[in-house]
Amino acid sequence: MIDVLSWVLLGVGGLLGVIGGIGIHRFPDFYTRLHAAGTTDTLCAILILLGLGFQAGLSLDAFKLFLIFVFLFFTSPTASHALANAAMHGGLKPQLGRENGSGKA
């Protein structure tokens, strides 16, 4: 049962990583792309590390995976915030409204 749950978590984490990559490609501006990358990156890493932790069982490897999880849990959202803040201070404005000329948001 643990093995099946582990593979499900690994598969869902990998699928979420692919979905995040598609979001980065398809979204129109820097801020929406950053949101797609930051959100899916954190959740993808959590699911993959949890799946690997189930594979490792109660061992030193699982503890190391937990430490990696804690590091990523705090640094990934912080890095996304720092990038968005730097872009805003650099003068990059968010794209508002649609580009089809309708003028409606």
Helices and strands as residue ranges (DSSP letters): H 2-26, H 30-56, H 60-89
